[in-house]
């Protein structure tokens, strides 16, 4: 299956609540776990990924560190507004490795996915990779 969240397929991060010049939000769509987006502390934190077209979403895979609680919302509109909750999950804490979580959805369509990090295990969290499969 194709990882449609990859920037090579036209997906873009169109909003992020924090940005570090060494670890920008665009890193979550580059397909690499070595690069990452780093929050600047405080919660909630969020980022929005926009797809080039309205697409079916069945599975979201997230590689992160220190994320405690995550909510995922979607919309199928041209504008990034009026989102609906599609999943909320508490992640297990890992000591020296990335958290790898797969979240199964109902296969509905989306133009935007909003990822809200509601809490973390530390003041700073990182998201290394987001994958989406139809």
N, CA, C and O atoms as CSV, one atom per row, in Angstrom:
chain,resi,resn,atom,element,x,y,z
A,1,UNK,N,N,0.832,-1.199,0.000
A,1,UNK,CA,C,0.000,0.000,0.000
A,1,UNK,C,C,0.871,1.254,0.000
A,1,UNK,O,O,1.958,1.269,0.578
A,2,UNK,N,N,0.393,2.273,-0.637
A,2,UNK,CA,C,1.133,3.527,-0.724
A,2,UNK,C,C,0.920,4.344,0.543
A,2,UNK,O,O,-0.195,4.442,1.056
A,3,UNK,N,N,2.003,4.927,1.034
A,3,UNK,CA,C,1.932,5.829,2.180
A,3,UNK,C,C,1.581,7.210,1.644
A,3,UNK,O,O,2.466,7.971,1.251
A,4,UNK,N,N,0.291,7.533,1.627
A,4,UNK,CA,C,-0.165,8.763,1.000
A,4,UNK,C,C,0.137,10.021,1.803
A,4,UNK,O,O,-0.130,11.122,1.323
A,5,UNK,N,N,0.682,9.896,3.004
A,5,UNK,CA,C,1.049,11.086,3.762
A,5,UNK,C,C,2.412,11.614,3.329
A,5,UNK,O,O,2.827,12.682,3.778
A,6,UNK,N,N,3.104,10.900,2.479
A,6,UNK,CA,C,4.425,11.336,2.046
A,6,UNK,C,C,4.341,12.574,1.176
A,6,UNK,O,O,3.470,12.689,0.313
A,7,UNK,N,N,5.252,13.492,1.413
A,7,UNK,CA,C,5.289,14.721,0.626
A,7,UNK,C,C,5.544,14.434,-0.850
A,7,UNK,O,O,5.140,15.222,-1.705
A,8,UNK,N,N,6.204,13.324,-1.165
A,8,UNK,CA,C,6.459,12.964,-2.555
A,8,UNK,C,C,5.158,12.723,-3.320
A,8,UNK,O,O,5.140,12.821,-4.547
A,9,UNK,N,N,4.084,12.413,-2.621
A,9,UNK,CA,C,2.786,12.192,-3.243
A,9,UNK,C,C,1.893,13.423,-3.145
A,9,UNK,O,O,0.706,13.347,-3.461
A,10,UNK,N,N,2.443,14.555,-2.713
A,10,UNK,CA,C,1.692,15.802,-2.679
A,10,UNK,C,C,1.102,16.194,-1.344
A,10,UNK,O,O,0.490,17.258,-1.246
A,11,UNK,N,N,1.259,15.376,-0.301
A,11,UNK,CA,C,0.744,15.741,1.030
A,11,UNK,C,C,1.613,16.853,1.614
A,11,UNK,O,O,2.829,16.864,1.425
A,12,UNK,N,N,0.981,17.782,2.321
A,12,UNK,CA,C,1.693,18.919,2.912
A,12,UNK,C,C,1.221,19.161,4.335
A,12,UNK,O,O,0.050,18.961,4.659
A,13,UNK,N,N,2.143,19.592,5.176
A,13,UNK,CA,C,1.760,20.104,6.487
A,13,UNK,C,C,1.392,21.568,6.268
A,13,UNK,O,O,2.240,22.377,5.891
A,14,UNK,N,N,0.121,21.905,6.505
A,14,UNK,CA,C,-0.353,23.262,6.229
A,14,UNK,C,C,-0.476,24.104,7.496
A,14,UNK,O,O,-0.677,25.315,7.410
A,15,UNK,N,N,-0.358,23.479,8.673
A,15,UNK,CA,C,-0.411,24.215,9.930
A,15,UNK,C,C,0.290,23.401,11.001
A,15,UNK,O,O,0.160,22.178,11.055
A,16,UNK,N,N,1.036,24.094,11.854
A,16,UNK,CA,C,1.623,23.475,13.045
A,16,UNK,C,C,1.697,24.542,14.126
A,16,UNK,O,O,1.988,25.704,13.844
A,17,UNK,N,N,1.432,24.141,15.360
A,17,UNK,CA,C,1.398,25.109,16.454
A,17,UNK,C,C,2.782,25.495,16.938
A,17,UNK,O,O,2.927,26.472,17.672
A,18,UNK,N,N,3.803,24.750,16.543
A,18,UNK,CA,C,5.162,25.129,16.914
A,18,UNK,C,C,6.103,24.726,15.801
A,18,UNK,O,O,5.809,23.834,15.005
A,19,UNK,N,N,7.244,25.401,15.758
A,19,UNK,CA,C,8.215,25.098,14.719
A,19,UNK,C,C,9.615,25.399,15.232
A,19,UNK,O,O,9.875,26.465,15.789
A,20,UNK,N,N,10.492,24.458,15.037
A,20,UNK,CA,C,11.902,24.596,15.361
A,20,UNK,C,C,12.633,24.518,14.027
A,20,UNK,O,O,12.388,23.596,13.249
A,21,UNK,N,N,13.519,25.459,13.747
A,21,UNK,CA,C,14.169,25.486,12.433
A,21,UNK,C,C,14.969,24.216,12.134
A,21,UNK,O,O,15.159,23.868,10.968
A,22,UNK,N,N,15.432,23.530,13.162
A,22,UNK,CA,C,16.177,22.284,12.956
A,22,UNK,C,C,15.262,21.061,12.843
A,22,UNK,O,O,15.675,20.014,12.343
A,23,UNK,N,N,14.027,21.200,13.307
A,23,UNK,CA,C,13.076,20.085,13.299
A,23,UNK,C,C,11.692,20.600,12.892
A,23,UNK,O,O,10.771,20.620,13.709
A,24,UNK,N,N,11.545,21.018,11.616
A,24,UNK,CA,C,10.290,21.629,11.164
A,24,UNK,C,C,9.169,20.608,10.987
A,24,UNK,O,O,9.426,19.409,10.880
A,25,UNK,N,N,7.927,21.086,10.957
A,25,UNK,CA,C,6.771,20.203,10.820
A,25,UNK,C,C,6.787,19.363,9.540
A,25,UNK,O,O,6.240,18.260,9.525
A,26,UNK,N,N,7.395,19.857,8.483
A,26,UNK,CA,C,7.437,19.135,7.214
A,26,UNK,C,C,8.130,17.776,7.341
A,26,UNK,O,O,7.945,16.901,6.495
A,27,UNK,N,N,8.921,17.603,8.388
A,27,UNK,CA,C,9.627,16.336,8.577
A,27,UNK,C,C,8.679,15.154,8.783
A,27,UNK,O,O,9.060,14.016,8.507
A,28,UNK,N,N,7.476,15.390,9.252
A,28,UNK,CA,C,6.553,14.259,9.490
A,28,UNK,C,C,6.091,13.624,8.186
A,28,UNK,O,O,5.606,12.493,8.200
A,29,UNK,N,N,6.227,14.323,7.054
A,29,UNK,CA,C,5.775,13.776,5.779
A,29,UNK,C,C,6.919,13.357,4.861
A,29,UNK,O,O,6.681,13.000,3.707
A,30,UNK,N,N,8.166,13.395,5.358
A,30,UNK,CA,C,9.287,13.030,4.475
A,30,UNK,C,C,9.547,11.529,4.417
A,30,UNK,O,O,10.403,11.084,3.653
A,31,UNK,N,N,8.818,10.737,5.214
A,31,UNK,CA,C,8.941,9.292,5.166
A,31,UNK,C,C,10.109,8.708,5.939
A,31,UNK,O,O,10.328,7.498,5.902
A,32,UNK,N,N,10.861,9.544,6.636
A,32,UNK,CA,C,12.038,9.086,7.375
A,32,UNK,C,C,11.786,9.152,8.882
A,32,UNK,O,O,11.166,10.097,9.369
A,33,UNK,N,N,12.263,8.156,9.612
A,33,UNK,CA,C,12.146,8.217,11.070
A,33,UNK,C,C,13.324,8.954,11.697
A,33,UNK,O,O,13.279,9.295,12.879
A,34,UNK,N,N,14.378,9.204,10.921
A,34,UNK,CA,C,15.550,9.919,11.448
A,34,UNK,C,C,15.287,11.414,11.601
A,34,UNK,O,O,15.930,12.076,12.415
A,35,UNK,N,N,14.343,11.950,10.820
A,35,UNK,CA,C,13.973,13.361,10.931
A,35,UNK,C,C,12.656,13.447,11.673
A,35,UNK,O,O,11.901,12.475,11.707
A,36,UNK,N,N,12.367,14.604,12.274
A,36,UNK,CA,C,11.156,14.710,13.079
A,36,UNK,C,C,10.754,16.158,13.291
A,36,UNK,O,O,11.546,17.081,13.100
A,37,UNK,N,N,9.490,16.331,13.694
A,37,UNK,CA,C,8.968,17.618,14.152
A,37,UNK,C,C,9.056,17.602,15.667
A,37,UNK,O,O,8.651,16.633,16.309
A,38,UNK,N,N,9.577,18.654,16.227
A,38,UNK,CA,C,9.731,18.776,17.678
A,38,UNK,C,C,8.817,19.882,18.176
A,38,UNK,O,O,8.843,21.002,17.665
A,39,UNK,N,N,8.008,19.558,19.178
A,39,UNK,CA,C,7.150,20.590,19.763
A,39,UNK,C,C,8.005,21.527,20.605
A,39,UNK,O,O,9.133,21.195,20.968
A,40,UNK,N,N,7.468,22.682,20.907
A,40,UNK,CA,C,8.202,23.661,21.724
A,40,UNK,C,C,7.632,23.746,23.134
A,40,UNK,O,O,7.741,24.782,23.789
A,41,UNK,N,N,7.031,22.673,23.597
A,41,UNK,CA,C,6.489,22.648,24.955
A,41,UNK,C,C,5.047,23.117,25.005
A,41,UNK,O,O,4.528,23.674,24.037
A,42,UNK,N,N,4.408,22.889,26.137
A,42,UNK,CA,C,3.009,23.244,26.365
A,42,UNK,C,C,2.089,22.365,25.512
A,42,UNK,O,O,2.463,21.929,24.423
A,43,UNK,N,N,0.899,22.116,26.019
A,43,UNK,CA,C,-0.088,21.308,25.315
A,43,UNK,C,C,-1.429,22.006,25.353
A,43,UNK,O,O,-1.702,22.740,26.303
A,44,UNK,N,N,-2.271,21.809,24.364
A,44,UNK,CA,C,-2.113,20.890,23.243
A,44,UNK,C,C,-1.194,21.454,22.158
A,44,UNK,O,O,-0.975,22.663,22.077
A,45,UNK,N,N,-0.665,20.562,21.335
A,45,UNK,CA,C,0.088,20.892,20.129
A,45,UNK,C,C,-0.677,20.262,18.971
A,45,UNK,O,O,-1.378,19.267,19.162
A,46,UNK,N,N,-0.551,20.827,17.781
A,46,UNK,CA,C,-1.251,20.229,16.646
A,46,UNK,C,C,-0.534,20.501,15.346
A,46,UNK,O,O,0.238,21.450,15.213
A,47,UNK,N,N,-0.816,19.633,14.391
A,47,UNK,CA,C,-0.415,19.873,13.009
A,47,UNK,C,C,-1.497,19.310,12.100
A,47,UNK,O,O,-2.206,18.370,12.461
A,48,UNK,N,N,-1.613,19.904,10.905
A,48,UNK,CA,C,-2.621,19.494,9.930
A,48,UNK,C,C,-1.915,19.093,8.646
A,48,UNK,O,O,-1.084,19.833,8.119
A,49,UNK,N,N,-2.259,17.903,8.148
A,49,UNK,CA,C,-1.753,17.430,6.863
A,49,UNK,C,C,-2.880,17.550,5.846
A,49,UNK,O,O,-4.013,17.132,6.086
A,50,UNK,N,N,-2.529,18.140,4.690
A,50,UNK,CA,C,-3.497,18.287,3.598
A,50,UNK,C,C,-3.069,17.390,2.444
A,50,UNK,O,O,-1.895,17.341,2.077
A,51,UNK,N,N,-4.047,16.680,1.877
A,51,UNK,CA,C,-3.805,15.825,0.730
A,51,UNK,C,C,-4.171,16.574,-0.546
A,51,UNK,O,O,-5.016,17.469,-0.509
A,52,UNK,N,N,-3.558,16.230,-1.668
A,52,UNK,CA,C,-3.863,16.946,-2.911
A,52,UNK,C,C,-5.307,16.737,-3.377
A,52,UNK,O,O,-5.862,17.579,-4.084
A,53,UNK,N,N,-5.909,15.618,-2.983
A,53,UNK,CA,C,-7.296,15.309,-3.348
A,53,UNK,C,C,-7.995,14.669,-2.157
A,53,UNK,O,O,-7.347,14.192,-1.225
A,54,UNK,N,N,-9.312,14.664,-2.198
A,54,UNK,CA,C,-10.094,13.953,-1.198
A,54,UNK,C,C,-9.770,12.467,-1.338
A,54,UNK,O,O,-9.858,11.922,-2.438
A,55,UNK,N,N,-9.399,11.807,-0.248
A,55,UNK,CA,C,-8.978,10.415,-0.344
A,55,UNK,C,C,-9.524,9.555,0.779
A,55,UNK,O,O,-9.882,10.055,1.845
A,56,UNK,N,N,-9.583,8.269,0.529
A,56,UNK,CA,C,-10.041,7.298,1.511
A,56,UNK,C,C,-8.916,7.065,2.534
A,56,UNK,O,O,-7.747,6.948,2.167
A,57,UNK,N,N,-9.289,6.998,3.822
A,57,UNK,CA,C,-8.317,6.769,4.889
A,57,UNK,C,C,-8.777,5.574,5.722
A,57,UNK,O,O,-9.826,5.619,6.365
A,58,UNK,N,N,-7.976,4.504,5.702
A,58,UNK,CA,C,-8.307,3.294,6.457
A,58,UNK,C,C,-7.371,3.041,7.625
A,58,UNK,O,O,-7.770,2.459,8.633
A,59,UNK,N,N,-6.106,3.484,7.487
A,59,UNK,CA,C,-5.111,3.225,8.520
A,59,UNK,C,C,-4.156,4.398,8.619
A,59,UNK,O,O,-3.663,4.897,7.608
A,60,UNK,N,N,-3.897,4.837,9.849
A,60,UNK,CA,C,-2.913,5.880,10.111
A,60,UNK,C,C,-1.841,5.271,11.001
A,60,UNK,O,O,-2.142,4.657,12.024
A,61,UNK,N,N,-0.587,5.447,10.602
A,61,UNK,CA,C,0.546,4.950,11.370
A,61,UNK,C,C,1.360,6.151,11.852
A,61,UNK,O,O,1.678,7.046,11.069
A,62,UNK,N,N,1.693,6.163,13.144
A,62,UNK,CA,C,2.409,7.297,13.729
A,62,UNK,C,C,3.635,6.794,14.471
A,62,UNK,O,O,3.544,5.912,15.325
A,63,UNK,N,N,4.788,7.373,14.131
A,63,UNK,CA,C,6.037,7.112,14.847
A,63,UNK,C,C,6.343,8.379,15.638
A,63,UNK,O,O,6.502,9.453,15.057
A,64,UNK,N,N,6.426,8.255,16.955
A,64,UNK,CA,C,6.571,9.442,17.811
A,64,UNK,C,C,7.419,9.120,19.032
A,64,UNK,O,O,7.848,7.985,19.241
A,65,UNK,N,N,7.647,10.159,19.832
A,65,UNK,CA,C,8.366,9.986,21.098
A,65,UNK,C,C,7.755,10.921,22.133
A,65,UNK,O,O,7.589,12.114,21.880
A,66,UNK,N,N,7.424,10.379,23.290
A,66,UNK,CA,C,6.870,11.104,24.439
A,66,UNK,C,C,5.435,11.602,24.268
A,66,UNK,O,O,4.956,12.378,25.095
A,67,UNK,N,N,4.740,11.171,23.209
A,67,UNK,CA,C,3.327,11.529,23.064
A,67,UNK,C,C,2.524,10.652,24.015
A,67,UNK,O,O,2.683,9.431,24.023
A,68,UNK,N,N,1.662,11.273,24.814
A,68,UNK,CA,C,0.814,10.512,25.734
A,68,UNK,C,C,-0.582,10.311,25.165
A,68,UNK,O,O,-1.051,9.177,25.061
A,69,UNK,N,N,-1.245,11.392,24.798
A,69,UNK,CA,C,-2.628,11.292,24.301
A,69,UNK,C,C,-2.737,12.057,22.984
A,69,UNK,O,O,-2.307,13.205,22.875
A,70,UNK,N,N,-3.323,11.390,21.986
A,70,UNK,CA,C,-3.460,11.964,20.652
A,70,UNK,C,C,-4.906,11.846,20.182
A,70,UNK,O,O,-5.549,10.811,20.358
A,71,UNK,N,N,-5.401,12.920,19.583
A,71,UNK,CA,C,-6.711,12.912,18.931
A,71,UNK,C,C,-6.478,13.198,17.450
A,71,UNK,O,O,-5.689,14.075,17.096
A,72,UNK,N,N,-7.168,12.456,16.594
A,72,UNK,CA,C,-7.097,12.678,15.156
A,72,UNK,C,C,-8.481,13.107,14.679
A,72,UNK,O,O,-9.494,12.496,15.020
A,73,UNK,N,N,-8.497,14.170,13.885
A,73,UNK,CA,C,-9.734,14.694,13.317
A,73,UNK,C,C,-9.566,14.786,11.803
A,73,UNK,O,O,-8.447,14.857,11.297
A,74,UNK,N,N,-10.689,14.784,11.087
A,74,UNK,CA,C,-10.634,14.874,9.628
A,74,UNK,C,C,-11.677,15.854,9.121
A,74,UNK,O,O,-12.644,16.187,9.805
A,75,UNK,N,N,-11.444,16.301,7.897
A,75,UNK,CA,C,-12.488,16.981,7.152
A,75,UNK,C,C,-12.316,16.648,5.682
A,75,UNK,O,O,-11.239,16.233,5.254
A,76,UNK,N,N,-13.356,16.827,4.926
A,76,UNK,CA,C,-13.336,16.513,3.495
A,76,UNK,C,C,-13.656,17.761,2.677
A,76,UNK,O,O,-14.225,17.678,1.589
A,77,UNK,N,N,-13.284,18.906,3.214
A,77,UNK,CA,C,-13.564,20.186,2.570
A,77,UNK,C,C,-12.285,20.786,1.997
A,77,UNK,O,O,-11.184,20.337,2.318
A,78,UNK,N,N,-12.430,21.783,1.163
A,78,UNK,CA,C,-11.286,22.492,0.593
A,78,UNK,C,C,-10.546,23.291,1.677
A,78,UNK,O,O,-9.317,23.366,1.669
A,79,UNK,N,N,-11.300,23.883,2.603
A,79,UNK,CA,C,-10.723,24.680,3.682
A,79,UNK,C,C,-10.435,23.787,4.893
A,79,UNK,O,O,-11.118,22.789,5.119
A,80,UNK,N,N,-9.426,24.160,5.655
A,80,UNK,CA,C,-9.048,23.393,6.858
A,80,UNK,C,C,-9.854,23.893,8.059
A,80,UNK,O,O,-9.304,24.487,8.986
A,81,UNK,N,N,-11.156,23.643,8.026
A,81,UNK,CA,C,-12.023,24.023,9.141
A,81,UNK,C,C,-13.101,22.952,9.322
A,81,UNK,O,O,-13.224,22.051,8.491
A,82,UNK,N,N,-13.864,23.043,10.380
A,82,UNK,CA,C,-14.972,22.126,10.659
A,82,UNK,C,C,-14.546,20.659,10.614
A,82,UNK,O,O,-14.962,19.897,9.741
A,83,UNK,N,N,-13.719,20.293,11.563
A,83,UNK,CA,C,-13.207,18.928,11.666
A,83,UNK,C,C,-14.131,18.065,12.522
A,83,UNK,O,O,-14.873,18.575,13.361
A,84,UNK,N,N,-14.075,16.754,12.297
A,84,UNK,CA,C,-14.790,15.802,13.145
A,84,UNK,C,C,-13.789,14.785,13.684
A,84,UNK,O,O,-12.865,14.376,12.980
A,85,UNK,N,N,-13.980,14.383,14.927
A,85,UNK,CA,C,-13.077,13.434,15.582
A,85,UNK,C,C,-13.256,12.052,14.955
A,85,UNK,O,O,-14.379,11.575,14.790
A,86,UNK,N,N,-12.128,11.414,14.604
A,86,UNK,CA,C,-12.186,10.051,14.067
A,86,UNK,C,C,-11.467,9.051,14.969
A,86,UNK,O,O,-11.705,7.847,14.863
A,87,UNK,N,N,-10.591,9.530,15.856
A,87,UNK,CA,C,-9.888,8.619,16.759
A,87,UNK,C,C,-9.259,9.407,17.900
A,87,UNK,O,O,-8.885,10.570,17.747
A,88,UNK,N,N,-9.151,8.741,19.049
A,88,UNK,CA,C,-8.408,9.296,20.181
A,88,UNK,C,C,-7.738,8.117,20.876
A,88,UNK,O,O,-8.366,7.090,21.132
A,89,UNK,N,N,-6.465,8.280,21.176
A,89,UNK,CA,C,-5.714,7.146,21.716
A,89,UNK,C,C,-4.671,7.622,22.712
A,89,UNK,O,O,-4.060,8.677,22.537
A,90,UNK,N,N,-4.475,6.826,23.764
A,90,UNK,CA,C,-3.380,7.055,24.699
A,90,UNK,C,C,-2.248,6.109,24.335
A,90,UNK,O,O,-2.453,4.900,24.222
A,91,UNK,N,N,-1.051,6.661,24.152
A,91,UNK,CA,C,0.111,5.876,23.770
A,91,UNK,C,C,0.864,5.406,24.999
A,91,UNK,O,O,0.884,6.091,26.022
A,92,UNK,N,N,1.481,4.244,24.900
A,92,UNK,CA,C,2.342,3.761,25.975
A,92,UNK,C,C,3.672,4.494,25.923
A,92,UNK,O,O,4.161,4.844,24.849
A,93,UNK,N,N,4.243,4.719,27.080
A,93,UNK,CA,C,5.535,5.388,27.155
A,93,UNK,C,C,6.640,4.397,26.793
A,93,UNK,O,O,6.614,3.236,27.202
A,94,UNK,N,N,7.600,4.878,26.026
A,94,UNK,CA,C,8.773,4.075,25.680
A,94,UNK,C,C,10.005,4.800,26.200
A,94,UNK,O,O,10.044,6.030,26.224
A,95,UNK,N,N,10.987,4.054,26.607
A,95,UNK,CA,C,12.190,4.667,27.188
A,95,UNK,C,C,13.189,5.122,26.125
A,95,UNK,O,O,13.522,6.305,26.051
A,96,UNK,N,N,13.659,4.198,25.315
A,96,UNK,CA,C,14.730,4.516,24.373
A,96,UNK,C,C,14.381,4.184,22.933
A,96,UNK,O,O,15.272,4.019,22.100
A,97,UNK,N,N,13.108,4.086,22.638
A,97,UNK,CA,C,12.707,3.776,21.273
A,97,UNK,C,C,11.467,4.583,20.909
A,97,UNK,O,O,10.787,5.140,21.772
A,98,UNK,N,N,11.194,4.630,19.620
A,98,UNK,CA,C,10.015,5.357,19.148
A,98,UNK,C,C,8.736,4.617,19.510
A,98,UNK,O,O,8.705,3.388,19.571
A,99,UNK,N,N,7.696,5.383,19.746
A,99,UNK,CA,C,6.352,4.830,19.889
A,99,UNK,C,C,5.846,4.594,18.465
A,99,UNK,O,O,5.867,5.505,17.638
A,100,UNK,N,N,5.398,3.390,18.185
A,100,UNK,CA,C,4.839,3.085,16.868
A,100,UNK,C,C,3.404,2.641,17.086
A,100,UNK,O,O,3.151,1.606,17.702
A,101,UNK,N,N,2.470,3.429,16.579
A,101,UNK,CA,C,1.050,3.153,16.779
A,101,UNK,C,C,0.316,3.171,15.454
A,101,UNK,O,O,0.468,4.096,14.656
A,102,UNK,N,N,-0.482,2.137,15.230
A,102,UNK,CA,C,-1.365,2.066,14.076
A,102,UNK,C,C,-2.789,2.293,14.554
A,102,UNK,O,O,-3.236,1.693,15.532
A,103,UNK,N,N,-3.491,3.164,13.853
A,103,UNK,CA,C,-4.867,3.497,14.209
A,103,UNK,C,C,-5.744,3.190,13.000
A,103,UNK,O,O,-5.594,3.794,11.938
A,104,UNK,N,N,-6.652,2.253,13.176
A,104,UNK,CA,C,-7.549,1.847,12.102
A,104,UNK,C,C,-8.770,2.754,12.079
A,104,UNK,O,O,-9.379,3.024,13.114
A,105,UNK,N,N,-9.122,3.223,10.877
A,105,UNK,CA,C,-10.302,4.065,10.694
A,105,UNK,C,C,-11.307,3.335,9.809
A,105,UNK,O,O,-11.056,2.219,9.355
A,106,UNK,N,N,-12.436,3.974,9.574
A,106,UNK,CA,C,-13.537,3.321,8.864
A,106,UNK,C,C,-13.446,3.411,7.344
A,106,UNK,O,O,-14.350,2.945,6.650
A,107,UNK,N,N,-12.388,3.993,6.819
A,107,UNK,CA,C,-12.258,4.109,5.372
A,107,UNK,C,C,-13.004,5.280,4.773
A,107,UNK,O,O,-13.203,5.332,3.559
A,108,UNK,N,N,-13.421,6.225,5.608
A,108,UNK,CA,C,-14.097,7.408,5.087
A,108,UNK,C,C,-13.082,8.323,4.402
A,108,UNK,O,O,-11.875,8.099,4.496
A,109,UNK,N,N,-13.568,9.340,3.721
A,109,UNK,CA,C,-12.684,10.204,2.948
A,109,UNK,C,C,-12.269,11.439,3.735
A,109,UNK,O,O,-12.966,11.882,4.647
A,110,UNK,N,N,-11.112,11.981,3.358
A,110,UNK,CA,C,-10.591,13.184,4.011
A,110,UNK,C,C,-9.723,13.971,3.040
A,110,UNK,O,O,-9.046,13.404,2.182
A,111,UNK,N,N,-9.759,15.274,3.194
A,111,UNK,CA,C,-8.835,16.165,2.509
A,111,UNK,C,C,-7.759,16.629,3.488
A,111,UNK,O,O,-6.606,16.837,3.109
A,112,UNK,N,N,-8.155,16.790,4.762
A,112,UNK,CA,C,-7.240,17.204,5.830
A,112,UNK,C,C,-7.337,16.229,6.995
A,112,UNK,O,O,-8.410,15.709,7.302
A,113,UNK,N,N,-6.205,15.993,7.632
A,113,UNK,CA,C,-6.167,15.284,8.916
A,113,UNK,C,C,-5.497,16.196,9.920
A,113,UNK,O,O,-4.400,16.704,9.685
A,114,UNK,N,N,-6.170,16.398,11.046
A,114,UNK,CA,C,-5.594,17.208,12.127
A,114,UNK,C,C,-5.177,16.269,13.256
A,114,UNK,O,O,-5.962,15.441,13.717
A,115,UNK,N,N,-3.931,16.413,13.689
A,115,UNK,CA,C,-3.363,15.620,14.771
A,115,UNK,C,C,-3.192,16.535,15.976
A,115,UNK,O,O,-2.372,17.453,15.951
A,116,UNK,N,N,-3.961,16.287,17.024
A,116,UNK,CA,C,-3.898,17.092,18.246
A,116,UNK,C,C,-3.212,16.267,19.331
A,116,UNK,O,O,-3.732,15.240,19.768
A,117,UNK,N,N,-2.053,16.724,19.752
A,117,UNK,CA,C,-1.349,16.072,20.853
A,117,UNK,C,C,-1.841,16.740,22.127
A,117,UNK,O,O,-1.469,17.873,22.435
A,118,UNK,N,N,-2.679,16.025,22.859
A,118,UNK,CA,C,-3.343,16.589,24.034
A,118,UNK,C,C,-2.442,16.597,25.261
A,118,UNK,O,O,-2.573,17.466,26.123
A,119,UNK,N,N,-1.521,15.624,25.343
A,119,UNK,CA,C,-0.589,15.571,26.472
A,119,UNK,C,C,0.615,14.739,26.085
A,119,UNK,O,O,0.586,13.970,25.124
A,120,UNK,N,N,1.678,14.913,26.861
A,120,UNK,CA,C,2.908,14.172,26.612
A,120,UNK,C,C,3.493,13.653,27.907
A,120,UNK,O,O,3.064,14.037,28.996
A,121,UNK,N,N,4.469,12.781,27.782
A,121,UNK,CA,C,5.174,12.247,28.940
A,121,UNK,C,C,6.301,13.179,29.384
A,121,UNK,O,O,6.940,12.935,30.408
A,122,UNK,N,N,6.545,14.236,28.625
A,122,UNK,CA,C,7.558,15.238,28.936
A,122,UNK,C,C,7.054,16.565,28.374
A,122,UNK,O,O,6.002,16.609,27.736
A,123,UNK,N,N,7.793,17.635,28.605
A,123,UNK,CA,C,7.389,18.945,28.084
A,123,UNK,C,C,7.480,19.004,26.570
A,123,UNK,O,O,6.737,19.750,25.933
A,124,UNK,N,N,8.380,18.229,25.988
A,124,UNK,CA,C,8.591,18.229,24.544
A,124,UNK,C,C,8.261,16.850,23.990
A,124,UNK,O,O,8.568,15.833,24.611
A,125,UNK,N,N,7.637,16.824,22.822
A,125,UNK,CA,C,7.347,15.575,22.131
A,125,UNK,C,C,7.862,15.693,20.706
A,125,UNK,O,O,8.087,16.795,20.205
A,126,UNK,N,N,8.045,14.556,20.064
A,126,UNK,CA,C,8.445,14.572,18.659
A,126,UNK,C,C,7.575,13.603,17.870
A,126,UNK,O,O,7.178,12.546,18.361
A,127,UNK,N,N,7.290,13.998,16.627
A,127,UNK,CA,C,6.597,13.126,15.691
A,127,UNK,C,C,7.565,12.925,14.529
A,127,UNK,O,O,7.970,13.883,13.870
A,128,UNK,N,N,7.927,11.673,14.290
A,128,UNK,CA,C,8.946,11.335,13.310
A,128,UNK,C,C,8.360,11.005,11.946
A,128,UNK,O,O,8.939,11.346,10.914
A,129,UNK,N,N,7.233,10.355,11.943
A,129,UNK,CA,C,6.663,9.905,10.665
A,129,UNK,C,C,5.169,9.668,10.835
A,129,UNK,O,O,4.723,9.105,11.836
A,130,UNK,N,N,4.405,10.106,9.841
A,130,UNK,CA,C,2.987,9.815,9.779
A,130,UNK,C,C,2.735,9.117,8.456
A,130,UNK,O,O,3.142,9.605,7.401
A,131,UNK,N,N,2.073,7.990,8.510
A,131,UNK,CA,C,1.708,7.259,7.310
A,131,UNK,C,C,0.207,7.109,7.228
A,131,UNK,O,O,-0.468,6.944,8.245
A,132,UNK,N,N,-0.314,7.167,6.016
A,132,UNK,CA,C,-1.757,7.011,5.805
A,132,UNK,C,C,-1.939,6.016,4.673
A,132,UNK,O,O,-1.293,6.120,3.630
A,133,UNK,N,N,-2.821,5.054,4.885
A,133,UNK,CA,C,-3.120,4.077,3.847
A,133,UNK,C,C,-4.612,4.073,3.557
A,133,UNK,O,O,-5.448,4.210,4.450
A,134,UNK,N,N,-4.914,3.911,2.273
A,134,UNK,CA,C,-6.315,3.908,1.834
A,134,UNK,C,C,-6.975,2.566,2.116
A,134,UNK,O,O,-8.153,2.382,1.813
